[in-house]
Amino acid sequence: MTHDPVRFYQVGSFAAGNRLLDQGQRTEQSRRGRSNSLTSGHRACQGCGEALGARYALDAAMRATDGRLVAANATGCLEVFSTPYPETSWQIPWLHSLFGNAPAVATGMAAALEVKGRTDVRVVAQAGDGGTVDIGFGCLSGMFERNDDVLFICYDNEAYMNTGVQRSGATPPAARTATTEAVGPEPGNEFGQGKDLPRIAIAHGIPYVATATVAELHDLERKVERAMSIRGARYLHVLVPCPLGWASASSDTIRLARLACESGLFPLFEAENGEVVDVTKIRRQVPVEDYLKLQGRYRHLFGDPGRPDLVRQIQKVADRNIERFGLVATGAEQEVR
Amino acid sequence: MLRQIEGSRAVAEAVGLCRPEVVCAYPISPQTHIIEAVGVLVKSGRLHPCKFVNVESEFAAMSVSIGASAMGARAYTATASQGLLFMTEAVYNAAGLGLPIVMTVANRAIGAPINIWNDHSDAMSVRDAGWVQLFAETNQDAVDLHIQAFRLAEELSLPVMVCMDGFVLTHAFERVELPDQEAVDAFLPPFEPRQVLDPDNPVSIGAMVGPEAFTEVRYLAHARQLQALARIPELAEEFEAGFGRAAGGLVTTYRTEGAETVVVALGSVLGTLKDAADSMWDAGVPVGVVGVTTFRPFPAAAVARAVSAARRVVVVEKAFSIGAHGILAGDVTLALSGLDIRVDAVVAGLGGRPISEASCRGLLEEAAAGSLPALSFLDLDTHLVARELERMVAQRRSGPVAENLLRDIGSVSGSGLAVARPGSQKGAR
């Protein structure tokens, strides 16, 4: 993987400011002529990470395909807040069928395009974490296994937010949801459960798998562009904080996405054909508390007496990620950079 | 071309002649030979261009068909039984989206207990989904109905299910006239979708509709089915003109003129019923047969016309609404409301039980004598049922019902179950 990461160090964050960059280095999202695939006027909550993620990802995909894009969408927040007839925020051809079948619907679209010889039009499918790791998992695995020409994007907000914040197979340990309440001796979601879908996707040996967040726009757009340069099954897992479900401030969405990475809880990496090929190092590691404390879904872990034991267990999860993916740069690596 | 061919193969050939562009395959008995044969057509290049997708479930099979159809491709799949149930959510969705997918259902019973043989429980379970449901009486019928199905589906933008009896038809080798490609091409123009996903004209399909319009949306689906009711006989006429043989339509009639008793049924059992009717006529008892080719939309007027001269109607059906009544019988009763015609339901052939001509004659004689109950079960072993009921009374843990029944009738090696012998099945294991 060769790419030139954009680095511009601002006070208090590592975000790159577009206005300080050359035109060629700016994000698609900052371009006046961007496609606005998911345009304004939709009903997403203030600070919705999923709305940001979808707009960023699809506009990047539109640029990469010269506007020749069709989308399949699973049932969920993204589907509901973007559409109820007669209104729609979608400026791309868009089909919602069911909760659990977006990957298969996308396969059908790709099959139709292939048989008609329309190689210019590309297919994306999108779903939340429930539609991806739970109810849509069978169809997703089938789409991966057949290597169908589909980019599947999971906007992961770590629970069923559309139905009122119930636990999904992507809900992290100790997190409070409506079906894993913060009561009893083991408050919140159980430890030792859940699916790591990016790694499951890698195990399918598909051409491209990547993780991203709404905090790193350049990174997200680059990964979408890379995905669209490849044919076959591709998977992009985007962490999208949810102020409603995480009980966090709307203004903290980007901060939380960044802290998820810097704590090690959400590793950023790319994999091709079954192998991890690139990892984004943590530039300033933070303890998981920094990430957890901003979220009401972990409120029961803090205060007096709190549950420092559970916080330590969550820190172990982060440490395991850091070790597994080599997220923290060694001294030698830092020198090179 | 006239060929001696298995029903499944014949249907696959017919489907191939209809030039589907995307075909999804997930195996389930007794549908397998159909998709296998379509797979060969695609892989050998005889059916080109066509994408044959081996999917991971029936739910995916219908979902892939939905995506392909929405993208403007002619889509086909086939299933049966549990497979149809597994894809039910997508079956409804395809109809709601108005996508002209054609699907073969190789009719088979639904478990538990698991049973791979023929009845109509599967198709009946989705009769309210908004699909047109056509029932083939013979393999020739199955071939011809598929060709008409694609035309009907695409003209009206609604999905069509062609039902053919599992094994009885799918695995039967018989003489079938397979049309040539030119004739099919003349009858079935290329697919021109009413709505399509197109980057040059982006639309949002399948978004939410609230109470302010949902009733009207559903009413329009009903209206489209009523359109199909008018269009199906016209297409059958056109088909006959082009292919030289009658097929399709709403209902078929056999010796109904002057018949006091008329039997109504779906699918392959019609052949046996016609033989039984012949022998009744020979014995001086006039019995007619009406076959319902189009089950959804239900051709109430055509059924009423076909049986209006009869005094009694016997509906023989391979499914029923457990705890209620016959399903087809309910529709027929409604169709005949206001007429002085008695309608009785006879449930027959469940899970592949043979429906013999002798049994059919027996029930026709009962019907003619006026002694048929409103709901009865052909060849039901009432003694066997009674003994199991006794066992269940005698002991709470009386064992799996199906196992007990089979032991009782001696289908399983080892001793039969005695009535009220507590603990006996423990030893039998």
Interface residues (C-beta under 8 A of the other chain):
Chain A: G67 R68 L69 V70 A72 E79 V80 T83 P84 Y85 T88 W90 Q91 I92 P93 W94 L95 H96 S97 L98 G100 N101 A104 V105 A106 T107 G108 M109 A110 A111 A112 L113 E114 V115 K116 G117 V121 G138 C139 S141 G142 E145 R146
Chain B: E21 V22 C24 P49 C50 K51 V53 N54 V55 E56 S57 F59 A60 S63 V64 S65 I66 G67 A68 S69 A70 M71 G72 A73 A75 E89 A90 N93 L97 L197 D198 P199 N201 P202 V203 S204 I205 G206 A207 M208 V209 G210 A213
